[in-house]
Amino acid sequence: MKGGCNLRFFHKSIRYSEDMDLDIRTMSVTLRNNVERVLEAPPFLQTLRAQRIEISQVSRPKQTETTQRWKLALRSAATGPEIPTKIEFSRRALEEGVVHEAVDPEFVRRYRLYPVLVQHYTARAALTQKIAALALRAQTQARDIFDLKLLLDAGVDRSALPKKIASNLSRAIENAMSVGYDEFAGQVLAYLEPEYQDHYRARRVWEDLQAQVVTALEGFQT
């Protein structure tokens, strides 16, 4: 597991993620059969119903040797609006820094879930991935800056970060400085836990967060 779900389930992120991204080695046909079996399984559907959620639509728009993607429309309660999400598996490369751990117990307790063990990326690996995402995305995303602040505040050990991030730092810094408050408000603010939204609604809070991330990235260059 990587990306926003990794940060939320294991690294105490206050940002909800719209989708789930995973790196995988399993063969494509085996994966397709397994995913669709899970999505149709009565115990899984019952778990969703316990949270007043149901699956109203499922499609599999991309099924290649490198990427397999399922799009789902979820409905909150019987008459609620549909909420789009997706699950994406990638076979491009499994990176270093994978551990097998239980989902954060506080997260499990809050949502009345069963304990789950998942392979996921460590905070240090996630930091490297986020720097690369900030540098290399076709369109810069404010969430990458927000997530980097979370990882930096968590005290990630930076002494042995992969050398490959050095080539991404200048572009990452440039992109981090280019994101304005309006982009942050539109892309991130609504996806924060409700009790934190008032705090981050202040323009000064975003500008301070942005400046701290830029300073930290500049520190990696020394």
Order of alpha helices (4+ residues) and beta strands (2+ residues): alpha-beta-alpha-alpha-beta-beta-beta-beta-alpha-beta-alpha-alpha-alpha-alpha-alpha-alpha
